């Protein structure tokens, strides 16, 4: 029968928090955010089925169970750390954890990431994916790129870039519905919906007194939205950096080139907790990120 063990990263978080008597100091020691450390403590409390800490505002102290469990945890961690590892490398590699939306990662970050690697070959980059507008926590990341309105309380928020929004459709779809030559022709088209690219601001720029579409296919991922356009599901709004390859190949075409939303309601922001920038690898990646994407 398999043995169910507590996660080691949660045990180390528990030990550090107990030793410091502070989640903030423990998080700093482990190079994670306080919220990530709190998450690890909650995981361990759920595993053992007991409260490990008594919380009073910003002050934490061990519960009676926590004091007894700490002795067991320290003994286990000490046994692991004292075990001889003759082939272990001397120093841990600096690493940066970044959470990004999948479309940003695919079309914008990965094609440029080699530039950062050339500047800082000693830093390991770990990429995690988030869903825009839904996953709004930094989790265990050092930095996060978010696509949204830029209102994130208690976090440092810096705009990276925004770009015009315009309408696109595939050639096969246009042929199937008899073409779209005028704005009135949009009435016969399926307007693909996304909370990330709402139609209402574009309608206003186009001079259309139309309501936001409420029926039909909805896709709240910009990459999947563009794929739905490519496969002929309808007309959607998109942005230049995501669609340029499909435009160049002729798979999709831009509709009404003169009608673009110059200042979209959403943009890309990098968000982080100020304490994270005390680590050189985080500071280097943040500087590279801002320099790279503010000039695209």
C-alpha positions in Angstrom: 0.0 0.0 0.0 1.3 3.4 -1.0 2.4 5.7 1.9 0.8 9.1 1.9 3.4 11.7 2.8 3.1 15.5 3.4 4.6 17.7 0.7 8.2 18.5 1.6 7.9 22.2 0.5 5.1 22.5 3.0 7.2 21.0 5.8 10.1 23.4 5.1 7.6 26.3 5.1 6.2 25.2 8.4 9.6 24.8 10.0 10.8 28.2 8.8 7.6 29.9 10.0 7.9 28.3 13.4 11.6 29.2 13.7 11.0 32.9 12.8 7.6 33.2 14.4 6.7 35.2 11.2 5.3 34.2 7.8 6.9 37.2 6.2 10.4 36.4 7.5 10.0 32.7 6.6 8.9 33.6 3.1 11.9 35.9 2.7 14.2 33.0 3.7 12.6 30.6 1.3 12.5 33.2 -1.5 8.8 33.0 -2.0 5.9 35.4 -1.4 4.1 35.5 2.0 0.9 34.5 0.2 2.7 31.4 -1.2 4.0 30.5 2.2 0.5 30.8 3.7 -0.7 28.5 1.0 1.9 25.9 1.9 0.9 26.1 5.6 -2.7 25.7 4.7 -1.8 22.6 2.6 0.0 21.1 5.5 -2.8 21.9 8.0 -5.3 20.2 5.6 -3.0 17.2 5.4 -2.6 16.7 9.2 -6.2 17.8 9.9 -5.1 20.2 12.7 -4.3 23.9 13.2 -0.5 24.4 13.3 -0.5 28.1 14.1 -2.7 30.4 16.0 -3.2 33.6 14.1 -3.8 37.0 15.7 -3.6 39.7 13.0 0.0 39.7 11.7 1.2 37.7 14.7 1.4 33.9 14.6 2.3 31.3 17.2 2.4 27.6 17.3 -0.7 25.6 18.5 -0.2 22.8 21.0 -0.4 20.3 18.1 2.0 22.5 16.1 4.7 22.4 18.8 4.5 18.6 19.0 4.5 18.2 15.2 7.5 20.6 14.8 9.8 18.2 16.7 8.9 15.4 14.2 9.2 17.7 11.2 12.7 19.0 12.3 13.9 15.5 12.8 12.8 14.4 9.4 14.3 17.5 7.7 17.5 17.1 9.6 17.8 13.5 8.5 17.3 14.5 4.9 19.8 17.4 5.0 22.5 15.4 6.9 22.4 12.4 4.5 25.7 12.4 2.5 25.3 13.3 -1.2 28.7 12.9 -2.7 27.6 13.9 -6.2 25.6 17.0 -5.3 26.5 20.2 -7.1 28.1 22.8 -5.0 25.7 25.7 -5.5 22.1 26.1 -6.4 21.3 27.9 -9.6 19.5 31.2 -9.3 16.0 30.9 -10.7 13.1 33.2 -11.5 9.5 31.9 -11.5 7.1 33.8 -13.8 3.4 33.2 -14.4 2.0 34.4 -17.7 -1.1 34.0 -19.9 -0.7 31.2 -22.4 -1.1 33.3 -25.5 1.5 35.8 -24.3 3.8 32.9 -23.5 3.4 31.3 -26.9 3.5 34.3 -29.2 5.5 36.9 -27.3 7.6 35.5 -24.5 9.1 32.3 -25.8 10.3 33.8 -29.1 12.3 36.4 -27.2 13.4 34.4 -24.1 16.7 33.5 -25.7 17.7 37.2 -25.4 17.4 37.0 -21.6 19.3 33.7 -21.6 22.2 35.3 -23.5 22.3 38.2 -21.0 22.0 36.0 -17.8 23.0 32.4 -18.7 23.3 31.6 -15.0 19.6 32.2 -14.2 17.0 29.4 -14.7 13.6 30.6 -15.9 10.5 28.7 -14.8 7.3 29.5 -16.6 3.8 28.8 -15.3 0.5 29.5 -17.1 -2.5 31.4 -15.7 -5.9 32.1 -17.1 -6.5 35.9 -17.6 -9.3 37.4 -15.6 -9.7 34.3 -13.5 -6.4 33.4 -11.8 -5.5 36.6 -10.0 -3.0 35.4 -7.4 0.7 35.3 -7.6 0.8 31.8 -6.2 4.4 30.9 -5.9 5.7 33.1 -8.7 8.2 35.9 -8.4 6.6 37.9 -11.2 3.3 37.7 -13.1 2.2 39.1 -16.4 -1.5 39.8 -16.4 -3.9 40.8 -19.2 -6.5 43.0 -17.7 -7.5 46.4 -16.5 -4.4 47.0 -14.4 -6.1 47.3 -11.0 -4.4 45.0 -8.6 -4.4 46.2 -5.0 -1.4 45.7 -2.8 0.8 44.8 -5.7 3.3 46.8 -7.7 1.7 47.1 -11.2 3.5 48.3 -14.3 2.1 48.4 -17.8 4.1 46.6 -20.4 2.2 47.4 -23.6 -1.1 47.7 -25.3 -1.8 47.5 -29.0 -4.8 48.3 -31.3 -7.6 45.8 -31.6 -9.3 45.0 -34.9 -11.7 42.5 -36.5 -10.5 39.4 -38.4 -12.1 36.4 -40.1 -10.8 33.4 -42.2 -11.1 33.5 -46.0 -13.1 30.2 -46.0 -15.6 31.7 -43.5 -16.0 34.9 -45.6 -16.6 32.8 -48.7 -19.2 30.7 -46.9 -21.3 33.6 -45.7 -20.9 35.6 -49.0 -18.3 38.1 -47.8 -18.3 41.1 -45.5 -17.9 44.4 -47.4 -19.8 46.8 -45.1 -20.4 47.1 -41.4 -24.1 46.1 -42.0 -22.8 42.8 -43.3 -21.6 41.9 -39.8 -25.3 41.2 -39.1 -25.0 37.9 -41.0 -21.7 36.9 -39.3 -21.2 35.0 -36.1 -19.4 37.4 -33.7 -17.1 35.3 -31.5 -17.2 36.4 -27.9 -14.5 36.8 -25.3 -14.3 38.7 -22.0 -10.8 39.5 -23.0 -11.8 41.3 -26.2 -15.4 42.7 -25.7 -17.1 44.0 -28.9 -18.7 47.1 -27.3 -15.7 49.4 -27.4 -15.0 48.4 -31.1 -18.7 49.0 -31.9 -18.4 52.6 -30.5 -15.3 53.3 -32.6 -17.1 51.9 -35.7 -20.2 54.1 -35.0 -22.4 51.2 -34.4 -25.1 51.5 -31.7 -25.1 47.7 -31.1 -25.3 45.8 -27.8 -22.5 43.3 -26.7 -23.2 39.9 -28.3 -24.8 37.5 -25.8 -25.1 34.3 -27.9 -22.8 32.1 -29.8 -19.3 30.7 -29.2 -17.4 32.3 -26.3 -13.7 31.6 -25.8 -11.8 33.3 -22.9 -8.3 32.6 -24.2 -6.9 34.8 -26.9 -4.9 32.0 -28.6 -8.0 29.7 -28.7 -10.1 32.6 -29.9 -7.7 33.1 -32.8 -7.8 29.4 -33.6 -11.6 29.5 -33.7 -11.3 32.3 -36.3 -8.8 30.2 -38.3 -11.1 27.2 -38.3 -14.0 29.3 -39.6 -16.2 29.7 -36.6 -16.8 33.4 -37.1 -15.5 36.9 -36.8 -13.4 38.0 -33.7 -11.4 40.8 -32.4 -7.6 40.3 -32.1 -4.3 42.1 -31.8 -1.4 42.5 -34.2 1.3 40.5 -32.4 -0.9 37.4 -32.1 -2.3 37.4 -35.6 0.5 38.7 -37.8 1.7 35.2 -38.9 -1.8 34.2 -40.0 -2.3 37.5 -41.8 1.0 37.0 -43.6 0.0 33.5 -44.6 -3.4 34.6 -45.8 -5.2 32.2 -43.4 -7.1 35.1 -42.0 -7.8 38.6 -43.2 -8.3 41.9 -41.4 -11.8 43.4 -41.8 -12.3 47.2 -42.0 -8.6 48.2 -41.6 -9.5 51.8 -40.9 -11.5 50.8 -37.8 -9.3 49.9 -34.9 -9.6 50.3 -31.2 -6.5 52.4 -30.4 -6.8 52.1 -26.6 -8.3 48.8 -25.7 -9.9 48.3 -22.2 -7.2 45.6 -21.4 -3.5 45.7 -21.6 -0.5 43.6 -20.4 0.9 44.4 -17.0 3.7 42.9 -14.9 2.8 42.7 -11.3 4.8 41.7 -8.3 5.4 42.2 -4.6 8.1 44.9 -3.9 10.1 42.6 -1.7 10.8 40.2 -4.6 13.0 42.8 -6.4 15.6 42.4 -3.6 16.8 39.2 -5.4 19.2 40.0 -8.3 17.7 37.4 -10.7 14.2 38.9 -10.2 15.5 42.4 -10.7 17.4 41.4 -13.9 14.3 39.6 -15.4 12.0 42.5 -14.5 14.3 45.0 -16.2 14.6 42.8 -19.3 10.9 42.3 -19.4 10.1 46.0 -19.3 12.9 46.9 -21.8 11.8 44.2 -24.3 8.0 44.6 -24.2 7.7 48.3 -23.9 9.5 48.7 -27.2 7.7 46.1 -29.3 
